[in-house]
Amino acid sequence: MKGPVEFKGKLNGLFMVVDENVEFDKVLIYLKQLLVKKGDFYKGTRIIGLNGVKYSYKQKSAVEDVIVEAGLYVESLEPYDDQKKRQKPSIVVNEIAAEKEDTPKVEMPEAEEKDPDIQVESSDQNQNASDVNTHVHSMRCDTKFVYGTLRSGSSVEFPGNVIVIGDVNPGAEIIAEGNIVVMGKLLGFVHAGSAGNDEAVVIANILKPTQIRISKFISVPPNDDEATYNMIPEKAYVSDGLIKIEKCH
């Protein structure tokens, strides 16, 4: 019988096809068993997409962990569209031709708001808070401001920098292609440099996330509930292939 997960091959790798009618936990268990059974066959293979279901960021992260543990390489867990990939060269040519006539105006997508108490604004420039600019790396991308506390279940995803004027509670998540700055307590899940930027940083007045990712690097801070919060901002960054945390001076 066919299982809930199938691998289909292309010249540049494999993409996964998942049955949308099967619960995520069962899919994850089947995937682990499949990769254990055929680990030698798939080892070293590049995964280039995931079709059939729409998973959350955390679910994709769990799938990625299983795949990487089995010795495969994850290039993408976004939907794989072979037709789109074949048409890509002509699209690039059209964009170049359009630029000769007029410079197109690019509008950055807004992240979905899941909490009515959270106000989100975007700016076309990195804003001028001096204590933030001292530590945030200069990037040519927009900045999204989130006003209010991100509660459990809230999610913000943005192709630039994200600045939260408030707290990020456990169970909330922030995914940004740029830097992440929290002007309060960071206790949830964050992923800075999500598009592969190793230079991205995470800064917070209290930096105690459940998990922190910068580019492809992952760190889970120790469980030190008895620690005293001193409200001295800290910065997380990548150095020598590891996520390191230091106080902001």
Backbone bond lengths (Angstrom), bond angles and torsions (degrees), N, CA, C in turn:
res aa  C-N    CA-C-N  psi(-1)  N-CA   C-N-CA  omega(-1)  CA-C   N-CA-C  phi
1 M - - - 1.457 - - 1.523 110.73 -
2 K 1.324 115.31 145.48 1.460 120.31 179.58 1.516 110.01 -74.70
3 G 1.336 116.21 134.01 1.456 120.59 179.99 1.516 111.76 -84.90
4 P 1.349 117.05 178.46 1.466 121.00 -177.86 1.519 114.05 -76.14
5 V 1.340 117.32 -7.61 1.461 121.02 179.41 1.516 109.27 -128.85
6 E 1.340 115.52 130.80 1.460 121.50 175.22 1.521 109.34 -128.47
7 F 1.317 116.23 146.92 1.452 121.60 173.28 1.526 108.49 -107.36
8 K 1.326 115.88 130.55 1.461 120.78 177.36 1.520 109.05 -120.33
9 G 1.320 115.45 135.21 1.453 120.54 -171.35 1.517 114.72 -94.33
10 K 1.330 114.83 143.28 1.454 124.17 169.65 1.524 107.90 -129.54
11 L 1.314 116.58 172.46 1.456 119.70 -178.31 1.523 112.01 -61.24
12 N 1.333 116.86 -32.87 1.466 120.18 -176.28 1.523 113.31 -98.58
13 G 1.339 118.17 8.24 1.457 119.85 177.18 1.520 112.93 146.82
14 L 1.328 115.55 -161.21 1.462 122.43 -179.68 1.523 109.97 -117.16
15 F 1.339 116.11 146.20 1.456 118.78 168.58 1.526 108.52 -121.08
16 M 1.332 115.12 149.54 1.461 121.84 -176.71 1.520 110.44 -92.64
17 V 1.317 116.64 142.50 1.453 122.71 172.09 1.529 107.12 -120.24
18 V 1.341 115.99 118.53 1.464 121.54 -174.69 1.531 110.07 -113.94
19 D 1.314 115.86 137.62 1.470 122.07 178.55 1.533 109.10 -72.70
20 E 1.330 116.54 117.05 1.465 120.90 -176.71 1.527 113.11 -68.33
21 N 1.326 118.02 -14.91 1.457 121.42 -178.51 1.533 113.47 -87.65
22 V 1.333 116.63 -2.38 1.464 121.00 -178.87 1.519 109.27 -101.97
23 E 1.327 117.26 134.89 1.456 122.11 -179.46 1.525 110.95 -60.58
24 F 1.325 114.75 148.74 1.469 120.09 -174.61 1.532 111.71 -59.13
25 D 1.329 117.52 -44.21 1.468 120.30 -178.40 1.526 111.52 -59.29
26 K 1.339 116.75 -38.63 1.466 120.55 179.76 1.531 110.47 -70.96
27 V 1.333 115.92 -36.44 1.472 119.84 176.39 1.524 110.06 -62.29
28 L 1.325 116.51 -43.36 1.460 120.97 -178.29 1.532 110.94 -64.68
29 I 1.334 116.53 -41.56 1.466 120.28 178.41 1.529 110.61 -63.77
30 Y 1.340 116.49 -44.57 1.464 120.48 179.91 1.526 110.60 -63.02
31 L 1.351 116.39 -41.31 1.462 120.24 -179.49 1.523 110.87 -62.17
32 K 1.338 116.88 -42.21 1.469 120.22 177.78 1.523 110.74 -60.76
33 Q 1.326 116.47 -45.67 1.466 120.45 -179.07 1.519 111.42 -64.71
34 L 1.329 115.89 -39.90 1.464 120.18 -179.54 1.523 111.30 -64.13
35 L 1.338 116.24 -42.89 1.464 119.81 -178.05 1.522 112.04 -73.53
36 V 1.338 116.94 -27.36 1.463 119.43 174.39 1.530 109.97 -70.60
37 K 1.325 115.61 -42.33 1.461 120.92 -177.52 1.532 111.78 -68.86
38 K 1.342 115.70 -39.53 1.471 119.38 -176.51 1.531 111.03 -117.74
39 G 1.328 115.77 30.23 1.455 120.22 -176.25 1.520 114.05 -57.81
40 D 1.327 117.02 -43.27 1.463 120.66 -178.28 1.527 111.19 -65.03
41 F 1.328 115.73 -33.62 1.468 119.84 -178.72 1.530 111.57 -70.79
42 Y 1.342 115.52 -41.13 1.462 119.97 -175.52 1.527 113.44 -90.11
43 K 1.318 118.11 -14.36 1.459 121.33 -172.80 1.527 111.89 -55.33
44 G 1.330 115.75 132.46 1.468 121.30 -179.87 1.515 114.20 85.77
45 T 1.336 117.59 -2.68 1.458 121.72 -178.36 1.524 110.95 -75.58
46 R 1.311 116.51 149.05 1.465 123.21 178.29 1.534 109.34 -96.14
47 I 1.345 116.56 124.42 1.462 121.52 175.97 1.533 108.19 -92.13
48 I 1.337 116.72 121.31 1.466 120.65 -171.48 1.530 113.66 -111.44
49 G 1.337 118.18 2.68 1.460 118.11 179.45 1.518 112.24 176.33
50 L 1.338 114.43 168.75 1.462 121.47 178.61 1.525 108.17 -140.85
51 N 1.319 116.39 117.49 1.460 121.81 -177.56 1.526 111.39 -116.23
52 G 1.323 115.75 159.86 1.460 121.80 173.62 1.509 114.87 100.50
53 V 1.340 117.52 -27.41 1.465 121.26 -178.80 1.518 109.21 -138.37
54 K 1.333 114.87 162.70 1.460 121.09 174.30 1.519 107.52 -120.02
55 Y 1.328 116.07 101.72 1.455 120.94 -177.60 1.528 110.95 -95.01
56 S 1.317 115.32 156.38 1.460 120.97 174.77 1.523 109.07 -74.14
57 Y 1.324 115.12 171.02 1.463 119.09 -179.38 1.527 110.62 -62.37
58 K 1.334 117.26 -41.48 1.457 120.01 -179.23 1.521 111.49 -65.87
59 Q 1.333 116.86 -37.76 1.456 119.96 178.04 1.533 111.01 -65.75
60 K 1.338 116.26 -41.67 1.465 119.79 176.37 1.521 111.02 -61.84
61 S 1.327 115.64 -37.19 1.460 120.16 178.57 1.518 111.19 -62.96
62 A 1.347 116.90 -40.48 1.465 120.96 178.43 1.524 111.10 -66.65
63 V 1.333 116.70 -40.58 1.467 120.89 176.59 1.529 110.43 -62.67
64 E 1.328 115.80 -43.66 1.463 120.36 -179.92 1.524 110.90 -61.28
65 D 1.330 117.79 -41.36 1.466 121.10 179.92 1.529 111.01 -60.23
66 V 1.337 116.60 -42.04 1.463 120.57 179.71 1.522 110.70 -65.32
67 I 1.317 116.20 -42.87 1.469 120.55 -177.86 1.526 111.05 -66.11
68 V 1.332 116.36 -46.36 1.464 120.50 -178.37 1.523 111.14 -65.21
69 E 1.337 116.50 -38.27 1.463 120.85 179.33 1.528 111.16 -61.89
70 A 1.337 116.36 -28.82 1.462 120.92 -179.68 1.524 112.36 -84.42
71 G 1.342 117.16 0.40 1.458 120.21 176.27 1.511 114.70 92.90
72 L 1.334 117.77 14.55 1.458 121.10 176.71 1.526 109.23 -98.13
73 Y 1.307 116.57 165.68 1.457 122.12 -179.63 1.526 109.07 -113.91
74 V 1.326 116.90 130.13 1.462 121.28 -179.28 1.522 109.93 -99.56
75 E 1.318 115.84 112.94 1.463 120.80 173.84 1.526 110.76 -89.47
76 S 1.343 116.69 -39.40 1.460 120.92 -179.19 1.528 109.90 -160.06
77 L 1.348 114.69 144.77 1.465 121.03 170.68 1.519 109.81 -119.11
78 E 1.325 115.89 24.66 1.454 121.73 172.95 1.527 108.99 -87.89
79 P 1.359 117.96 161.91 1.473 119.80 179.24 1.524 111.60 -56.26
80 Y 1.324 116.19 133.17 1.459 121.72 -179.91 1.524 109.48 -92.62
81 D 1.321 115.82 121.81 1.467 122.02 -179.91 1.507 108.25 -120.55
82 D 1.330 116.57 98.81 1.467 121.27 -177.26 1.519 111.52 -63.26
83 Q 1.337 117.75 -36.89 1.453 121.28 179.90 1.520 111.00 -63.55
84 K 1.333 115.48 -42.76 1.461 120.04 -179.68 1.525 110.81 -63.17
85 K 1.351 116.75 -38.98 1.451 120.19 -179.34 1.515 111.15 -65.64
86 R 1.346 117.33 -35.21 1.467 119.34 179.22 1.514 111.39 -71.29
87 Q 1.340 117.94 -27.54 1.448 120.79 -178.54 1.522 113.54 -88.01
88 K 1.331 117.10 -6.53 1.457 120.86 -172.65 1.530 113.98 -57.01
89 P 1.366 121.11 -43.72 1.459 119.68 -179.77 1.521 113.39 -57.09
90 S 1.352 118.52 -41.65 1.457 120.22 -178.45 1.516 111.13 -67.53
91 I 1.341 117.19 -32.28 1.460 120.58 178.09 1.516 110.27 -65.51
92 V 1.326 116.54 -41.86 1.460 120.28 179.21 1.516 110.71 -61.68
93 V 1.336 117.82 -42.53 1.458 121.30 178.90 1.514 111.04 -60.86
94 N 1.345 117.35 -42.83 1.452 120.76 -179.95 1.508 111.72 -63.96
95 E 1.337 116.99 -37.81 1.454 120.49 179.59 1.525 110.66 -66.05
96 I 1.337 116.46 -40.06 1.458 119.55 178.69 1.517 110.76 -64.38
97 A 1.338 116.69 -40.67 1.460 120.31 179.29 1.520 111.10 -64.39
98 A 1.325 116.36 -38.88 1.457 120.23 -179.67 1.518 111.52 -65.93
99 E 1.337 116.94 -35.23 1.455 120.51 -178.78 1.522 111.53 -65.35
100 K 1.322 118.11 -28.07 1.457 120.66 179.12 1.521 111.13 -67.96
101 E 1.350 116.95 -30.16 1.449 120.20 -179.27 1.520 112.32 -86.03
102 D 1.324 114.47 -44.27 1.470 118.06 -176.98 1.526 108.24 -161.69
103 T 1.299 116.92 144.87 1.459 121.06 179.07 1.518 109.06 -79.27
104 P 1.325 118.99 118.32 1.464 120.26 -176.09 1.516 111.33 -71.14
105 K 1.316 114.64 147.05 1.457 120.87 175.46 1.515 108.77 -88.45
106 V 1.347 116.10 124.82 1.449 121.40 -177.06 1.506 109.15 -101.86
107 E 1.322 117.05 127.12 1.457 121.84 177.53 1.520 108.71 -106.56
108 M 1.321 115.43 124.68 1.455 120.29 -179.11 1.531 109.19 -80.85
109 P 1.346 117.87 138.71 1.462 120.30 -178.43 1.508 111.46 -71.02
110 E 1.341 114.96 147.34 1.460 120.80 177.75 1.525 109.81 -88.95
111 A 1.328 117.52 142.12 1.462 120.84 174.95 1.521 109.67 -75.26
112 E 1.312 115.39 148.94 1.459 120.53 -178.53 1.519 110.18 -70.28
113 E 1.338 116.46 133.29 1.459 121.05 176.98 1.521 108.55 -91.51
114 K 1.342 116.86 123.79 1.456 121.27 -178.56 1.521 111.61 -107.61
115 D 1.340 118.47 -4.48 1.452 121.31 -177.90 1.516 108.38 -128.59
116 P 1.358 119.64 122.15 1.460 121.55 -176.51 1.516 113.22 -64.95
117 D 1.350 118.47 -18.65 1.450 120.73 -179.16 1.520 112.56 -86.13
118 I 1.315 116.75 -3.95 1.459 120.50 -177.47 1.520 109.38 -99.89
119 Q 1.314 116.49 127.46 1.450 122.08 177.61 1.515 108.43 -108.62
120 V 1.328 116.53 131.34 1.455 121.46 -176.51 1.512 109.87 -122.12
121 E 1.312 116.53 133.70 1.452 121.79 176.35 1.515 109.54 -131.07
122 S 1.339 116.85 150.60 1.451 121.92 175.78 1.512 109.40 -115.37
123 S 1.326 115.14 149.56 1.458 121.01 177.29 1.509 108.42 -132.15
124 D 1.322 117.63 146.74 1.452 120.97 -179.61 1.517 112.41 -81.94
125 Q 1.314 117.62 -0.16 1.447 121.11 179.92 1.513 108.84 -136.66
126 N 1.361 116.09 156.47 1.451 120.09 171.54 1.517 107.68 -69.50
127 Q 1.341 117.96 125.04 1.453 121.71 -172.64 1.509 111.45 -70.38
128 N 1.383 115.51 170.78 1.445 119.80 -164.27 1.512 115.18 -105.62
129 A 1.329 119.41 27.85 1.458 119.56 173.95 1.521 108.45 -66.65
130 S 1.330 117.78 118.49 1.457 121.39 -169.80 1.518 112.76 -63.08
131 D 1.363 117.47 -37.77 1.453 118.90 -178.64 1.510 111.80 -70.34
132 V 1.332 117.61 -24.50 1.465 120.65 176.48 1.511 110.70 -80.19
133 N 1.325 117.36 -46.30 1.457 120.73 -177.00 1.517 112.38 -63.54
134 T 1.323 118.11 -22.51 1.448 120.54 179.30 1.520 110.92 -62.76
135 H 1.326 116.42 -33.41 1.461 120.43 -172.25 1.519 114.37 -113.56
136 V 1.331 118.66 -24.31 1.460 120.28 -176.80 1.521 109.77 -76.91
137 H 1.304 116.38 127.43 1.455 120.61 179.63 1.523 110.63 -65.10
138 S 1.312 116.22 143.56 1.456 120.77 -179.89 1.521 109.39 -70.28
139 M 1.350 116.50 128.44 1.455 120.97 -179.21 1.518 109.73 -139.06
140 R 1.306 116.56 143.78 1.454 121.47 178.01 1.518 109.65 -87.35
141 C 1.316 116.05 71.95 1.453 119.97 178.61 1.518 108.40 -156.40
142 D 1.325 116.25 166.50 1.449 121.66 -178.35 1.520 111.15 -73.83
143 T 1.328 114.23 167.43 1.461 120.96 176.30 1.523 108.77 -126.42
144 K 1.322 115.77 132.96 1.459 121.65 176.82 1.521 109.02 -105.38
145 F 1.337 116.42 129.30 1.453 122.21 176.15 1.532 108.93 -101.53
146 V 1.317 116.65 129.90 1.459 122.62 177.10 1.524 107.81 -115.25
147 Y 1.339 116.26 117.71 1.456 121.27 -177.66 1.527 109.63 -102.40
148 G 1.318 116.85 116.35 1.452 120.98 -179.95 1.513 111.94 119.15
149 T 1.309 116.34 168.73 1.462 122.30 -177.88 1.526 110.72 -80.39
150 L 1.326 115.60 133.22 1.467 121.53 173.27 1.529 107.77 -86.40
151 R 1.325 116.64 111.43 1.457 120.82 -178.12 1.527 110.65 -87.42
152 S 1.316 115.88 171.21 1.462 121.58 179.41 1.526 110.01 -55.77
153 G 1.324 116.56 131.38 1.459 122.18 -178.15 1.508 113.83 95.50
154 S 1.344 117.42 -14.82 1.461 120.64 178.31 1.522 110.22 -78.14
155 S 1.315 116.56 148.25 1.460 120.97 -178.49 1.521 110.12 -143.85
156 V 1.324 116.43 135.66 1.461 122.54 174.75 1.522 107.74 -127.91
157 E 1.318 117.37 125.03 1.461 122.57 176.84 1.519 108.18 -129.72
158 F 1.345 117.49 129.86 1.464 120.43 -172.84 1.526 110.40 -151.01
159 P 1.341 117.93 139.40 1.473 121.27 -179.82 1.526 112.09 -83.48
160 G 1.301 117.64 51.01 1.455 122.31 179.27 1.509 109.29 -170.57
161 N 1.337 117.39 -151.20 1.457 122.17 176.77 1.529 110.01 -84.26
162 V 1.338 117.37 150.71 1.457 122.99 175.40 1.525 109.03 -127.15
163 I 1.340 116.60 126.82 1.456 122.14 176.38 1.525 108.16 -119.96
164 V 1.323 117.26 123.18 1.459 122.54 -179.31 1.531 108.69 -106.37
165 I 1.332 116.35 120.70 1.457 121.57 175.06 1.525 106.51 -94.32
166 G 1.312 116.35 80.08 1.449 122.29 -174.43 1.513 109.96 155.69
167 D 1.328 117.15 -164.02 1.462 122.56 -178.56 1.530 110.81 -101.01
168 V 1.326 115.15 159.97 1.471 122.55 172.71 1.521 106.29 -120.43
169 N 1.318 116.71 105.71 1.464 121.83 -174.38 1.528 111.77 -78.09
170 P 1.343 117.61 159.33 1.468 120.46 173.87 1.530 110.48 -55.40
171 G 1.323 116.02 136.88 1.458 120.62 -178.01 1.511 113.30 95.94
172 A 1.336 118.05 -12.97 1.467 122.21 174.35 1.524 108.64 -92.66
173 E 1.336 116.54 157.91 1.461 119.63 -179.08 1.517 111.39 -140.79
174 I 1.328 114.74 148.63 1.463 122.47 175.11 1.515 107.76 -131.84
175 I 1.333 116.32 128.03 1.456 121.93 175.69 1.521 107.54 -123.91
176 A 1.322 117.47 122.68 1.460 121.68 -177.55 1.519 109.75 -137.34
177 E 1.337 116.10 141.41 1.458 119.58 175.12 1.526 110.84 -76.09
178 G 1.333 116.47 -17.33 1.455 121.17 178.02 1.512 111.27 -108.47
179 N 1.354 116.03 -141.64 1.452 122.44 -178.94 1.523 110.97 -86.08
180 I 1.329 116.66 160.66 1.464 123.13 174.95 1.522 108.02 -125.87
181 V 1.339 116.13 125.72 1.460 121.72 178.48 1.523 108.21 -125.86
182 V 1.337 117.05 127.37 1.465 122.01 179.55 1.529 107.94 -118.99
183 M 1.336 115.58 116.36 1.460 121.07 179.74 1.531 109.43 -87.07
184 G 1.307 115.80 55.32 1.451 122.65 -177.48 1.514 108.68 177.38
185 K 1.349 117.48 -146.85 1.459 121.96 -179.37 1.523 110.51 -92.03
186 L 1.321 116.37 127.77 1.455 122.56 175.97 1.528 107.75 -104.24
187 L 1.344 116.51 102.35 1.456 122.29 -176.12 1.527 112.17 -119.75
188 G 1.337 117.65 -1.27 1.465 121.55 -177.54 1.521 112.17 -100.70
189 F 1.330 114.93 -153.41 1.468 123.24 -178.02 1.522 109.87 -100.99
190 V 1.336 117.43 132.48 1.466 120.32 178.78 1.528 110.35 -135.25
191 H 1.332 114.86 146.55 1.459 121.44 174.74 1.525 108.05 -137.82
192 A 1.319 116.73 105.01 1.463 122.39 176.93 1.525 108.95 -96.10
193 G 1.338 116.28 155.00 1.462 119.79 -179.29 1.510 111.91 59.88
194 S 1.347 116.73 39.10 1.461 120.93 -171.46 1.522 113.76 -65.00
195 A 1.345 117.60 -19.06 1.465 120.49 178.99 1.526 111.93 -90.06
196 G 1.345 116.80 7.22 1.460 120.24 177.59 1.514 114.85 108.65
197 N 1.347 117.43 18.15 1.465 120.77 -179.97 1.527 110.56 -88.06
198 D 1.337 116.98 103.42 1.462 121.50 -179.76 1.522 112.43 -70.56
199 E 1.340 117.84 -14.64 1.464 121.51 -177.43 1.525 112.67 -87.04
200 A 1.316 118.05 -5.41 1.468 120.97 -179.57 1.527 110.62 -66.25
201 V 1.332 116.08 155.20 1.460 121.29 179.88 1.527 109.90 -132.50
202 V 1.326 115.53 160.90 1.463 122.81 172.90 1.520 107.51 -123.16
203 I 1.332 116.66 127.45 1.466 121.78 -178.87 1.520 108.75 -127.46
204 A 1.335 117.09 138.02 1.465 121.17 177.18 1.517 109.48 -152.98
205 N 1.337 115.27 152.96 1.465 119.22 175.05 1.527 110.62 -64.23
206 I 1.334 115.93 -40.17 1.464 121.78 172.25 1.516 106.77 -127.96
207 L 1.321 116.94 113.76 1.463 122.25 -172.44 1.531 109.25 -105.64
208 K 1.332 116.86 88.74 1.466 122.81 -179.90 1.528 109.77 -133.97
209 P 1.333 119.37 56.79 1.467 120.76 -176.62 1.523 112.08 -71.44
210 T 1.343 116.13 156.13 1.457 119.98 173.98 1.522 110.54 -68.61
211 Q 1.338 116.28 -34.70 1.463 122.12 173.06 1.518 107.94 -156.25
212 I 1.311 115.73 142.26 1.467 120.58 178.53 1.518 108.48 -127.07
213 R 1.337 114.59 134.56 1.464 120.95 176.03 1.527 108.81 -126.17
214 I 1.300 115.41 139.44 1.463 121.76 171.34 1.522 106.03 -131.21
215 S 1.330 115.79 115.74 1.460 121.47 -173.60 1.532 108.09 56.97
216 K 1.328 118.29 -122.44 1.467 121.40 -178.73 1.524 112.67 -96.63
217 F 1.324 117.18 3.48 1.455 121.49 -175.98 1.534 110.62 -94.07
218 I 1.339 116.57 142.28 1.461 122.57 -174.64 1.521 109.63 -126.98
219 S 1.331 116.41 141.48 1.454 121.36 175.24 1.525 108.99 -144.65
220 V 1.321 116.45 137.84 1.464 122.31 174.61 1.521 107.17 -116.08
221 P 1.341 118.56 108.02 1.461 120.94 -178.47 1.523 111.31 -60.46
222 P 1.349 117.48 152.04 1.475 120.21 179.99 1.516 111.65 -65.32
223 N 1.324 116.14 151.46 1.459 121.97 178.90 1.524 108.65 -82.75
224 D 1.346 115.93 97.87 1.460 120.60 -177.71 1.523 109.06 -125.98
225 D 1.337 115.52 67.62 1.459 121.08 -177.54 1.517 112.90 -59.69
226 E 1.340 115.88 -24.04 1.451 119.28 -177.18 1.529 112.30 -85.15
227 A 1.302 116.70 -2.79 1.458 119.93 -178.27 1.522 110.12 -66.04
228 T 1.320 115.97 147.30 1.457 122.05 179.14 1.517 109.40 -90.96
229 Y 1.328 117.07 126.18 1.446 121.34 177.98 1.531 108.58 -78.83
230 N 1.321 116.68 125.92 1.457 120.10 -176.90 1.528 113.19 -109.41
231 M 1.351 117.13 1.80 1.464 122.58 176.26 1.530 112.89 58.81
232 I 1.328 117.52 24.07 1.467 120.62 172.18 1.525 107.28 -92.75
233 P 1.335 118.12 117.44 1.469 120.03 -176.61 1.523 112.10 -55.21
234 E 1.326 114.94 142.27 1.462 121.16 177.68 1.524 109.80 -124.39
235 K 1.312 114.97 155.63 1.465 121.73 -178.29 1.523 109.51 -125.57
236 A 1.334 115.54 133.30 1.461 121.61 173.83 1.522 108.33 -106.92
237 Y 1.323 116.62 135.48 1.459 121.58 -177.82 1.524 109.15 -151.94
238 V 1.317 116.58 166.86 1.461 121.45 -179.70 1.526 109.75 -97.39
239 S 1.327 115.22 130.87 1.457 121.05 176.68 1.520 108.55 -146.41
240 D 1.326 116.53 126.76 1.472 122.26 179.22 1.525 111.86 55.34
241 G 1.334 116.71 37.95 1.452 121.76 176.42 1.506 114.87 77.41
242 L 1.346 118.01 11.13 1.457 121.98 178.65 1.515 110.55 -129.30
243 I 1.341 116.42 152.16 1.463 120.97 173.48 1.525 108.23 -85.49
244 K 1.312 116.26 121.23 1.453 121.56 180.00 1.532 109.53 -115.85
245 I 1.319 115.58 151.92 1.465 121.86 -178.78 1.515 109.26 -124.47
246 E 1.341 115.56 132.40 1.460 120.47 178.04 1.524 109.73 -142.24
247 K 1.309 115.97 158.78 1.463 120.49 178.99 1.521 109.24 -73.64
248 C 1.331 115.62 145.86 1.454 121.40 176.19 1.524 108.38 -85.21
249 H 1.301 116.38 126.75 1.465 120.53 -178.97 1.524 110.13 -107.36
